[in-house]
């Protein structure tokens, strides 16, 4: 992939955790590829040299390509939050023999992109 193909642009927000970009298979995009979704902030200058360090990239989230077409692709958020949920006391198996202790299970919740807008940027990472 050459640098003139990126960054891609967000062309549609499908829901909080899924967006479409204007790059696809003809640009080398493939299913499972990881992307950074971001917008541009202000130009930052080095306080010592006064030299421009460039424009700050403000992260909207990270995602994974989940569907690819020739000229566009969809990215689904790949950031998760893990909660623990307490489960009823077990009446069977080892938990029952040990006094019916509570079991906990981990539940993953997908975190949506943060304030993503049409026109924001996306690049492979």
Contact map, one row per residue, 1 for C-alpha under 8 A:
11101000000000000000000000110000000000000000000000000000000000000000000000000000000000000000000000000000000000000000000000000
11111100000000000000000000000000000000000000000000000000000000000000000000000000000000000000000000000000000000000000000000000
11111110000000000000000000000000000000000000000000000000000000000000000000000000000000000000000000000000000000000000000000000
01111110000000000000000000000000000000000000000000000000000000000000000000000000000000000000000000000000000000000000000000000
11111111000000000000000000100000000000000000000000000000000000000000000000000000000000000000000000000000000000000000000000000
01111111000000000000000000000000000000000000000000000000000000000000000000000000000000000000000000000000000000000000000001100
00111111100000000000000000000000000000000000000000000000000000000000000000000000000000000000000000000000000000000000000011100
00001111110000000000111000000000000000000000000000000000000000000000000000000000000000000000000000000000000000000000000011100
00000011111000000000111000000000000000000000000000000000000000000000000000000000000000000000000000000000000000000000011111000
00000001111110000011110000000000000000000000000000000000000000000000000000000000000000000000000000000000000000000000111111000
00000000111110000011110000000000000000000000000000000000000000000000000000000000000000000000000000000000000000000000011000000
00000000011111000011100000000000000000000000000000000000000000000000000000000000000000000000000000000000000000000000010000000
00000000011111110111000000000000000000000000000000000000000000000000000000000000000000000000000000000000000000000001110000000
00000000000111111111000000000000000000000000000000000000000000000000000000000000000000000000000000000000000000000000000000000
00000000000011111110000000000000000000000000000000000000000000000000000000000000000000000000000000000000000000000000000000000
00000000000011111110000000000000000000000000000000000000000000000000000000000000000000000000000000000000000000011000000000000
00000000000001111110000000000000000000000000000000000000000000000000000000011000000000000000000000000000000001111000000000000
00000000000011111111000000000000000000000000000000000000000000000000000001111000000000000000000000000000000000011000000000000
00000000011111111111100000000000000000000000000000000000000000000000000001110000000000000000000000000000000000000000000000000
00000000011111000111110000000000000000000000000000000000000000000000000111100000000000000000000000000000000000000000000000000
00000001111100000011111000000000000000000000000000000000000000000000000111100000000000000000000000000000000000000000000001000
00000001111000000001111100000000000000000000000000000000000000000000001110000000000000000000000000000000000000000000000000000
00000001100000000000111111101000000000000000000000000000000000000000011110000000000000000000000000000000000000000000000000000
00000000000000000000011111111100000000000000000000000000000000000001111110000000000000000000000000000000000000000000000000000
00000000000000000000001111111100000000000000000000000000000000000001111100000000000000000000000000000000000000000000000000000
00000000000000000000001111111000000000000000000000000000000000000000011000000000000000000000000000000000000000000000000000000
10001000000000000000001111111000000000000000000000000000000000000000001000000000000000000000000000000000000000000000000000000
10000000000000000000000111111100000000000000000000000000000000000000000000000000000000000000000000000000000000000000000000000
00000000000000000000001111111110100000000000000000000000000000000001000010000000000000000000000000000000000000000000000000000
00000000000000000000000110011111100000000000000000000000000000001001000000000000000000000000000000000000000000000000000000000
00000000000000000000000000001111100000000000000000000000000000011111000000000000000000000000000000000000000000000000000000000
00000000000000000000000000000111110000000000000000000000000000011100000000000000000000000000000000000000000000000000000000000
00000000000000000000000000001111111000000000000000000000000000011000000000000000000000000000000000000000000000000000000000010
00000000000000000000000000000001111100000000000000000000000001111000000000000000000000000000000000000000000000000000000000011
00000000000000000000000000000000111110000000000000000000000001111000000000100000000000000000000000000000000000000000000001111
00000000000000000000000000000000011111000000000000000000001111100000000000000000000000000000000000000000000000000000000001111
00000000000000000000000000000000001111100000000000000000001111100000000000000000000000000000000000000000000000000001000111100
00000000000000000000000000000000000111110000000000000000111110000000000000000000000000000000000000000000000000000001000111000
00000000000000000000000000000000000011111000000000000000111100000000000000000000000000000000000000000000000000000000000110000
00000000000000000000000000000000000001111100000000000011110000000000000000000000000000000000000000000000000000000000000100000
00000000000000000000000000000000000000111110000000000011110000000000000000000000000000000000000000000000000000000000000000000
00000000000000000000000000000000000000011111000000000011000000000000000000000000000000000000000000000000000000000000000000000
00000000000000000000000000000000000000001111100000011111000000000000000000000000000000000000000000000000000000000000000000000
00000000000000000000000000000000000000000111110000011111000000000000000000000000000000000000000000000000000000000000000000000
00000000000000000000000000000000000000000011111001111100000000000000000000000000000000000000000000000000000000000000000000000
00000000000000000000000000000000000000000001111111111000000000000000000000000000000000000000000000000000000000000000000000000
00000000000000000000000000000000000000000000111111100000000000000000000000000000000000000000000000000000000000000000000000000
00000000000000000000000000000000000000000000011111000000000000000000000000000000000000000000000000000000000000000000000000000
00000000000000000000000000000000000000000000011111100000000000000000000000000000000000000000000000000000000000000000000000000
00000000000000000000000000000000000000000000111111110000000000000000000000000000000000000000000000000000000000000000000000000
00000000000000000000000000000000000000000000111011111000000000000000000000000000000000000000000000000000000000000000000000000
00000000000000000000000000000000000000000011110001111100000000000000000000000000000000000000000000000000000000000000000000000
00000000000000000000000000000000000000000011110000111110000000000000000000000000000000000000000000000000000000000000000000000
00000000000000000000000000000000000000000011100000011111000000000000000000000000000000000000000000000000000000000000000000000
00000000000000000000000000000000000000011111000000001111100000000000000000000000000000000000000000000000000000000000000000000
00000000000000000000000000000000000000011111000000000111110000000000000000000000000000000000000000000000000000000000000000000
00000000000000000000000000000000000001111000000000000011111000000000000000000000000000000000000000000000000000000000000000000
00000000000000000000000000000000000001111000000000000001111100000000000000000000000000000000000000000000000000000000000000000
00000000000000000000000000000000000111100000000000000000111110000000000000000000000000000000000000000000000000000000000000000
00000000000000000000000000000000000111100000000000000000011111000000000000000000000000000000000000000000000000001111000000000
00000000000000000000000000000000000111000000000000000000001111100000000000001010000000000000000000000000000000011100000000000
00000000000000000000000000000000011110000000000000000000000111110000000000001110000000000000000000000000000000001000000000000
00000000000000000000000000000000011110000000000000000000000011111000000000111110000000000000000000000000000000000000000000000
00000000000000000000000000000011111000000000000000000000000001111100000000111100000000000000000000000000000000000000000000000
00000000000000000000000000000111111000000000000000000000000000111111000011110000000000000000000000000000000000000000000000000
00000000000000000000000000000011000000000000000000000000000000011111000011110000000000000000000000000000000000000000000000000
00000000000000000000000000000010000000000000000000000000000000001111100011100000000000000000000000000000000000000000000000000
00000000000000000000000110001110000000000000000000000000000000001111110111000000000000000000000000000000000000000000000000000
00000000000000000000000110000000000000000000000000000000000000000011111110000000000000000000000000000000000000000000000000000
00000000000000000000001111000000000000000000000000000000000000000001111100000000000000000000000000000000000000000000000000000
00000000000000000000011111100000000000000000000000000000000000000000111110000000000000000000000000000000000000000000000000000
00000000000000000001111110000000000000000000000000000000000000000001111111000000000000000000000000000000000000000000000000000
00000000000000000001111100001000000000000000000000000000000000001111101111100000000000000000000000000000000000000000000000000
00000000000000000111100000000000000000000000000000000000000000001111000111110000000000000000000000000000000000000000000000000
00000000000000000111100000000000001000000000000000000000000000111110000011111000000000000000000000000000000000000000000000000
00000000000000001110000000000000000000000000000000000000000000111100000001111100000000000000000000000000000000000000000000000
00000000000000001100000000000000000000000000000000000000000011110000000000111110000000000000000000000000000001111000000000000
00000000000000000000000000000000000000000000000000000000000001110000000000011111000000000000000000000000000001100000000000000
00000000000000000000000000000000000000000000000000000000000011100000000000001111100000000000000000000000000001110000000000000
00000000000000000000000000000000000000000000000000000000000000000000000000000111110000000000000000000000000111100000000000000
00000000000000000000000000000000000000000000000000000000000000000000000000000011111000000000000000000000000111100000000000000
00000000000000000000000000000000000000000000000000000000000000000000000000000001111100000000000000000000011110000000000000000
00000000000000000000000000000000000000000000000000000000000000000000000000000000111110000000000000000000011110000000000000000
00000000000000000000000000000000000000000000000000000000000000000000000000000000011111000000000000000001111000000000000000000
00000000000000000000000000000000000000000000000000000000000000000000000000000000001111100000000000000001111000000000000000000
00000000000000000000000000000000000000000000000000000000000000000000000000000000000111110000000000000111100000000000000000000
00000000000000000000000000000000000000000000000000000000000000000000000000000000000011111000000000000111100000000000000000000
00000000000000000000000000000000000000000000000000000000000000000000000000000000000001111100000000000110000000000000000000000
00000000000000000000000000000000000000000000000000000000000000000000000000000000000000111110001100011110000000000000000000000
00000000000000000000000000000000000000000000000000000000000000000000000000000000000000011111101100011110000000000000000000000
00000000000000000000000000000000000000000000000000000000000000000000000000000000000000001111101100010000000000000000000000000
00000000000000000000000000000000000000000000000000000000000000000000000000000000000000000111111110000000000000000000000000000
00000000000000000000000000000000000000000000000000000000000000000000000000000000000000000111111110000000000000000000000000000
00000000000000000000000000000000000000000000000000000000000000000000000000000000000000000001111111000000000000000000000000000
00000000000000000000000000000000000000000000000000000000000000000000000000000000000000001111111111111100000000000000000000000
00000000000000000000000000000000000000000000000000000000000000000000000000000000000000001111111111111000000000000000000000000
00000000000000000000000000000000000000000000000000000000000000000000000000000000000000000001111111110000000000000000000000000
00000000000000000000000000000000000000000000000000000000000000000000000000000000000000000000011111111000000000000000000000000
00000000000000000000000000000000000000000000000000000000000000000000000000000000000000000000001111111000000000000000000000000
00000000000000000000000000000000000000000000000000000000000000000000000000000000000000001110001111111100000000000000000000000
00000000000000000000000000000000000000000000000000000000000000000000000000000000000000001100001101111110000000000000000000000
00000000000000000000000000000000000000000000000000000000000000000000000000000000000001111100001000011111000000000000000000000
00000000000000000000000000000000000000000000000000000000000000000000000000000000000001111100000000001111100000000000000000000
00000000000000000000000000000000000000000000000000000000000000000000000000000000000111100000000000000111110000000000000000000
00000000000000000000000000000000000000000000000000000000000000000000000000000000000111100000000000000011111000000000000000000
00000000000000000000000000000000000000000000000000000000000000000000000000000000011110000000000000000001111100000000000000000
00000000000000000000000000000000000000000000000000000000000000000000000000000000011110000000000000000000111110000000000000000
00000000000000000000000000000000000000000000000000000000000000000000000000000001111000000000000000000000011111000000000000000
00000000000000000000000000000000000000000000000000000000000000000000000000000001111000000000000000000000001111100000000000000
00000000000000001000000000000000000000000000000000000000000000000000000000001111100000000000000000000000000111110000000000000
00000000000000001000000000000000000000000000000000000000000000000000000000001111100000000000000000000000000011111000000000000
00000000000000011100000000000000000000000000000000000000000010000000000000001010000000000000000000000000000001111100000000000
00000000000000011100000000000000000000000000000000000000000111000000000000001000000000000000000000000000000000111111000000000
00000000000000000000000000000000000000000000000000000000000110000000000000000000000000000000000000000000000000011111000000000
00000000000000000000000000000000000000000000000000000000000100000000000000000000000000000000000000000000000000001111100000000
00000000000010000000000000000000000011000000000000000000000100000000000000000000000000000000000000000000000000001111110100000
00000000010010000000000000000000000000000000000000000000000000000000000000000000000000000000000000000000000000000011111100000
00000000111110000000000000000000000000000000000000000000000000000000000000000000000000000000000000000000000000000001111100000
00000000111000000000000000000000000000000000000000000000000000000000000000000000000000000000000000000000000000000000111110000
00000000110000000000000000000000000011110000000000000000000000000000000000000000000000000000000000000000000000000001111111000
00000011110000000000000000000000000011100000000000000000000000000000000000000000000000000000000000000000000000000000001111100
00000111110000000000100000000000001111000000000000000000000000000000000000000000000000000000000000000000000000000000000111110
00000111000000000000000000000000001110000000000000000000000000000000000000000000000000000000000000000000000000000000000011111
00000000000000000000000000000000111100000000000000000000000000000000000000000000000000000000000000000000000000000000000001111
00000000000000000000000000000000011100000000000000000000000000000000000000000000000000000000000000000000000000000000000000111
